[in-house]
Amino acid sequence: MANYAVSVLATGQAVVTSKYAAPETRRKVPTVMELALQNQSISIPNAQELRVSPLRPVDINYFTNVAAGSATAKVAVHTGTYGDSGKINVTYVTHVETFSLPRKLAYNSILTYQMLFNNLYEQKWKNLRTRHDTSALAFLYANRMQLSKATVDAQIASAFPSGIWNETNFAAEIPQADKTRFAQKIKIFLAARYFTGQYDIIADLQTAAEMEFQFQQGIGNATNLTWQQAGLNIGTTQDQIDSNYAAGTVLAMPAGLFAGLVWNEGLNRQGVNAGENSVGSLGTIRDPFAGPVTDAMMMLPEAQRNSGVAIADISMYTARADTSANTTGGSTQDIVDQWELSLTIGYVAPPLSTAGDSVIHEIAQMT
């Protein structure tokens, strides 16, 4: 039974890919995490190589803004500013899920060892995805724009009357009268802040449903309303974004700027397989819910093949144990496989030099 645990892992990976909808094991859809992973190659393409150890920080270096001058006439001896740069540190978040599986358990059950493993492996990956989605949303909320009312009102004066920015909740509050133009209010708010182009939107269930309803009314009314959703990449979170707003809220930002940087330890990337013993094995494993790796994908470089996919560190070792405490399936002389999945992602957004400023904005619908 050489490499028994390895073969079980391979089968579990295949089974999980084709099984995702059992009501008992349901989890939320990790929309926010998946959005971040899609952009990991944009922000710091070589972040995996830069962080060679958990003890080594990864910084984002950037140029700070050069303010406009006020001169209107030439001078004989002119001088100028040099400009400056800054940096922020990427904070990585690690979530770990462990499980153990006594081998004799299957002999006392109608379920085979492979079936037991498949169930545990699937649910642990769901837990990792759910936990990281919560962390990703928490990052967005904590790092949303938090400027003062006086500063924001001056910036958005061409788009909104004074009073729309709540400097206590750090949210732009859209009046009930403008409910049918909520999507447009998102666009003009960001445009007034000089963020133009495509936008990524994380919407709670209330605002997502409202915008979906608005976008579909054009067909029934013989009116073209498709322009309302143009430029908006809307993802729905099943979490509440802000309890201050009963009618719902969104987090809006320029497209492609919020990123999740997956990181794996060097020894795991290298791979260790000492067999089924107390040393065991270390490696990396692809998110099974990202779908199977096809032959065509195997022709691509590893970084490109795994772009936008969560890759976890995996650890496994085997030890003898007394599992008789489990009176329904244990034994005084058993062999137990111990598994650990560890998913590390660094969430980042482009830094801005002004304190409290951010590319992430909360926009709320008022009742």
matplotlib code that plots the C-alpha trace (Angstrom):
import matplotlib.pyplot as plt

x = [0.0, 2.8, 1.9, -1.6, -2.3, -1.1, -3.4, -6.3, -5.5, -5.6, -8.9, -10.3, -9.3, -11.1, -14.3, -14.5, -14.4, -17.6, -19.5, -20.4, -24.1, -25.0, -27.4, -25.9, -22.4, -23.3, -21.2, -21.4, -20.0, -16.5, -17.1, -14.8, -11.9, -12.2, -12.2, -9.0, -7.4, -8.2, -6.1, -3.0, -0.9, -1.6, -0.4, 2.8, 3.4, 6.4, 5.0, 5.4, 9.2, 9.6, 8.4, 10.8, 9.9, 7.1, 9.7, 10.4, 8.0, 6.9, 6.5, 4.7, 6.7, 4.9, 5.4, 3.5, 1.4, 3.1, 0.8, 0.0, 1.9, 0.4, 3.0, 1.7, 5.0, 8.5, 11.4, 15.1, 16.3, 13.6, 13.6, 11.3, 10.3, 12.0, 8.9, 8.8, 7.9, 6.4, 5.8, 3.3, 3.7, 1.6, -0.2, -0.8, -3.7, -3.4, -6.3, -5.7, -8.0, -6.9, -8.5, -7.5, -8.7, -8.2, -7.8, -9.7, -12.7, -13.7, -13.7, -16.5, -18.5, -20.5, -18.4, -15.0, -11.8, -11.9, -15.4, -14.7, -11.6, -13.5, -16.1, -13.5, -11.3, -14.3, -15.6, -12.2, -11.6, -15.1, -14.2, -10.9, -12.7, -15.4, -13.0, -10.8, -13.8, -14.7, -11.1, -11.2, -14.4, -13.1, -10.0, -12.1, -14.3, -11.4, -9.4, -12.3, -11.9, -12.2, -11.6, -13.4, -16.7, -15.0, -12.5, -14.9, -17.6, -15.1, -14.1, -17.6, -19.2, -19.8, -21.7, -23.5, -25.0, -23.4, -24.5, -24.2, -20.9, -21.3, -17.9, -18.9, -19.8, -17.4, -20.1, -21.7, -25.5, -27.7, -31.2, -34.3, -35.4, -32.4, -32.9, -33.5, -30.2, -28.1, -25.7, -25.2, -24.6, -21.8, -20.2, -20.4, -19.1, -16.0, -15.6, -15.8, -12.9, -11.0, -11.4, -12.7, -13.1, -14.3, -15.3, -15.4, -18.5, -19.0, -22.7, -24.7, -27.8, -30.2, -28.3, -27.4, -31.0, -32.1, -29.6, -30.4, -34.1, -33.3, -31.1, -33.8, -36.6, -35.6, -36.8, -40.3, -40.6, -39.1, -36.5, -32.7, -31.3, -28.2, -26.1, -26.9, -24.7, -22.0, -18.6, -19.7, -18.3, -20.8, -20.1, -22.5, -21.5, -23.9, -22.5, -23.8, -21.4, -22.6, -25.3, -25.8, -27.7, -30.9, -31.4, -28.0, -24.6, -21.8, -18.0, -16.8, -13.4, -11.6, -11.4, -8.5, -6.9, -8.0, -5.7, -5.1, -1.5, -1.3, 1.8, 3.3, 6.3, 9.4, 9.7, 6.1, 6.7, 9.7, 7.8, 8.8, 7.6, 9.2, 6.5, 3.7, 5.4, 5.8, 7.7, 5.2, 4.9, 4.7, 3.4, 1.0, -2.5, -4.8, -8.3, -10.5, -13.4, -11.3, -11.9, -9.6, -6.3, -6.6, -3.9, -3.9, -3.3, -0.4, 1.4, 1.4, 3.9, 2.9, 2.3, 0.0, -1.7, -2.6, -3.3, -6.5, -6.5, -6.0, -3.1, -2.8, 0.1, -0.7, 0.9, 0.3, 1.9, 0.9, 1.2, 0.0, -2.7, -5.3, -8.7, -10.8, -12.4, -14.5, -16.7, -18.5, -15.4, -12.2, -9.6, -6.8, -4.4, -5.0, -3.1, -4.2, -3.5, -3.2, -3.9, -3.5, -4.5, -3.1, -4.1, -2.2, -3.3, -2.1, -4.8, -3.7, -5.0, -3.0, -1.6, -2.4, -0.2, -3.0, -4.0, -7.5, -7.7, -8.3, -9.4, -12.2, -15.4, -18.6, -21.8, -25.1, -28.7, -30.9, -34.4]
y = [0.0, 2.4, 6.1, 5.3, 8.8, 10.3, 8.3, 9.1, 12.8, 12.6, 10.9, 13.4, 16.2, 14.7, 14.0, 17.4, 19.1, 17.3, 17.7, 21.2, 21.6, 19.3, 21.3, 20.0, 21.2, 24.5, 27.6, 31.1, 31.8, 33.5, 36.3, 38.8, 36.4, 35.3, 38.9, 39.5, 36.4, 37.5, 40.6, 39.0, 39.1, 42.8, 44.4, 42.5, 39.9, 38.3, 38.5, 34.8, 35.0, 38.2, 36.7, 33.9, 33.5, 34.5, 36.6, 38.6, 41.5, 42.4, 46.2, 48.0, 51.1, 53.9, 57.5, 60.1, 62.8, 65.8, 68.8, 71.3, 74.6, 78.1, 80.1, 82.1, 83.8, 82.7, 83.4, 83.7, 81.2, 78.5, 75.7, 72.8, 69.9, 66.5, 64.4, 61.6, 58.0, 55.9, 52.3, 50.1, 46.6, 43.7, 42.0, 38.3, 36.4, 32.7, 30.4, 26.7, 23.7, 20.3, 16.9, 13.4, 10.0, 6.7, 3.9, 1.4, 3.7, 2.6, -1.1, -0.3, 1.8, 1.4, 4.3, 3.6, 5.5, 7.3, 8.4, 9.7, 11.5, 13.1, 14.5, 16.0, 17.3, 19.0, 20.6, 21.9, 23.6, 25.2, 26.4, 27.9, 29.7, 31.0, 32.2, 34.0, 35.6, 37.1, 38.3, 39.9, 41.8, 42.9, 44.3, 46.3, 47.7, 48.6, 50.2, 52.2, 55.9, 57.8, 61.5, 64.4, 65.8, 69.1, 67.4, 65.0, 67.7, 69.8, 66.9, 65.8, 69.3, 68.8, 65.6, 65.9, 68.5, 69.1, 66.6, 63.3, 62.3, 60.8, 61.3, 59.2, 56.1, 57.0, 56.4, 58.3, 58.2, 58.1, 59.6, 57.5, 59.8, 58.6, 54.9, 54.1, 55.8, 54.1, 52.6, 56.0, 57.6, 55.1, 56.1, 59.8, 59.6, 57.8, 60.0, 63.1, 61.7, 61.3, 57.5, 56.8, 53.7, 50.3, 49.7, 46.6, 46.6, 44.4, 44.6, 43.1, 41.1, 44.0, 46.4, 43.6, 42.6, 46.2, 46.9, 43.7, 44.6, 48.1, 46.7, 44.4, 46.9, 48.2, 45.0, 45.2, 48.9, 48.8, 51.2, 50.7, 50.7, 48.6, 51.8, 51.8, 48.8, 49.6, 49.7, 47.9, 44.5, 43.6, 40.8, 39.9, 39.1, 37.2, 39.1, 42.3, 45.1, 47.8, 47.4, 51.2, 51.0, 49.0, 49.4, 48.0, 49.3, 48.6, 48.9, 50.4, 50.8, 51.1, 47.7, 45.4, 47.2, 45.1, 42.0, 38.8, 37.6, 33.8, 32.7, 29.2, 28.3, 27.4, 23.9, 23.2, 24.6, 22.3, 19.3, 16.7, 13.1, 11.0, 8.4, 7.4, 8.1, 10.8, 13.0, 12.6, 15.0, 18.7, 20.2, 22.5, 21.8, 23.7, 24.8, 21.9, 24.2, 26.1, 23.1, 20.3, 21.0, 20.1, 18.8, 22.2, 24.0, 21.7, 23.2, 26.6, 27.9, 27.1, 30.8, 31.2, 27.9, 28.9, 32.5, 33.5, 30.2, 29.7, 27.4, 26.0, 24.4, 20.9, 18.8, 15.1, 12.6, 9.2, 7.8, 4.8, 5.7, 4.3, 5.5, 3.3, 6.3, 6.4, 3.5, 3.2, 3.0, 3.1, 0.6, 0.3, -0.4, 2.0, 4.1, 7.7, 10.1, 13.7, 16.4, 20.1, 22.7, 26.2, 29.0, 32.3, 35.4, 38.9, 41.4, 44.7, 47.9, 50.7, 53.0, 56.7, 59.2, 61.2, 59.9, 58.4, 58.3, 55.1, 53.8, 51.8, 53.7, 52.8, 54.0, 53.4, 53.5, 55.5, 54.4]
z = [0.0, -1.0, -1.1, 0.1, 1.4, -1.8, -3.9, -1.6, -2.0, -5.8, -5.8, -3.3, -5.5, -8.5, -6.5, -5.0, -8.4, -9.5, -6.2, -4.8, -4.1, -1.1, 1.1, 4.4, 3.5, 1.8, 2.4, 1.0, -2.4, -1.9, -4.3, -2.7, -2.4, -6.0, -7.2, -5.3, -6.7, -10.3, -9.8, -8.1, -11.2, -11.8, -8.5, -7.6, -10.3, -8.4, -4.9, -4.5, -5.0, -3.0, 0.2, 0.7, 4.4, 6.7, 8.5, 5.3, 4.6, 1.2, 0.4, -2.3, -3.4, -5.2, -6.4, -4.4, -6.1, -7.5, -6.8, -9.4, -9.3, -9.2, -11.2, -14.3, -15.4, -16.4, -14.1, -14.8, -12.2, -11.8, -9.3, -8.9, -6.5, -6.7, -6.1, -3.6, -3.1, -0.3, 0.6, 2.4, 3.8, 2.5, 5.5, 4.8, 6.3, 7.0, 7.6, 8.6, 8.6, 10.0, 10.0, 11.0, 9.7, 11.5, 8.9, 10.9, 11.0, 7.5, 8.4, 11.0, 8.7, 5.5, 4.1, 2.6, 3.7, 0.3, 0.9, 4.4, 3.1, 0.2, 2.6, 5.0, 2.2, 0.5, 3.7, 4.8, 1.5, 1.7, 5.2, 3.9, 1.0, 3.4, 6.0, 3.4, 1.8, 5.2, 5.5, 2.1, 2.8, 6.1, 4.3, 1.9, 4.6, 6.9, 4.1, 2.5, 1.9, 5.3, 4.4, 6.2, 4.9, 4.0, 1.8, 0.1, -0.4, -2.3, -4.5, -5.5, -5.7, -9.5, -9.0, -5.6, -3.4, 0.0, 2.6, 0.8, 2.5, 6.0, 7.7, 10.7, 8.7, 5.9, 3.3, 0.4, 1.2, -1.9, -1.2, -1.6, -4.5, -6.5, -5.9, -9.5, -10.5, -7.9, -10.4, -12.0, -8.6, -8.0, -11.3, -10.9, -7.3, -8.4, -11.5, -9.3, -7.4, -10.7, -10.8, -14.3, -16.5, -15.4, -11.8, -9.5, -7.3, -4.2, -3.4, -0.6, -1.5, -1.2, -3.5, -5.9, -6.3, -6.7, -9.4, -11.2, -11.2, -12.6, -15.3, -16.6, -16.8, -20.2, -22.0, -20.5, -21.0, -24.6, -23.3, -23.6, -20.1, -20.7, -20.4, -16.7, -16.1, -18.6, -16.9, -13.7, -12.7, -10.0, -7.5, -4.8, -1.2, 1.1, 4.1, 5.4, 4.5, 6.9, 9.5, 9.6, 6.3, 6.3, 2.5, 1.7, 0.5, -1.9, -1.9, -5.2, -6.7, -10.0, -11.7, -11.2, -8.2, -5.3, -5.2, -3.3, -3.3, -2.7, -0.9, -0.2, 1.9, 0.0, 1.3, 0.4, -3.1, -3.4, -2.1, 0.5, 0.6, 3.4, 3.2, 5.5, 8.9, 11.5, 9.0, 6.2, 3.4, 2.5, -0.7, -2.3, -3.6, -5.9, -4.9, -6.2, -6.8, -9.4, -11.7, -13.0, -14.7, -18.3, -20.7, -22.4, -19.0, -18.2, -21.2, -19.6, -17.1, -13.5, -12.6, -15.6, -15.0, -11.4, -12.0, -10.1, -8.2, -4.5, -3.8, -0.2, 1.6, 2.5, 5.2, 6.0, 8.4, 9.8, 13.3, 15.4, 17.8, 20.2, 18.8, 21.1, 22.7, 19.6, 20.6, 17.3, 15.0, 17.0, 17.9, 20.5, 17.7, 14.8, 12.2, 11.9, 9.0, 10.0, 7.4, 7.4, 4.7, 5.1, 2.7, 2.9, 1.0, 1.2, 0.5, -1.0, -2.7, -4.3, -1.7, -1.6, 0.3, 1.8, 5.2, 5.1, 1.3, -0.6, -4.0, -2.1, -1.5, 0.5, -1.2, 0.7, -0.3, 2.1, 3.0]

ax = plt.figure().add_subplot(projection="3d")
ax.plot(x, y, z, "-o")
ax.set_aspect("equal")
plt.show()
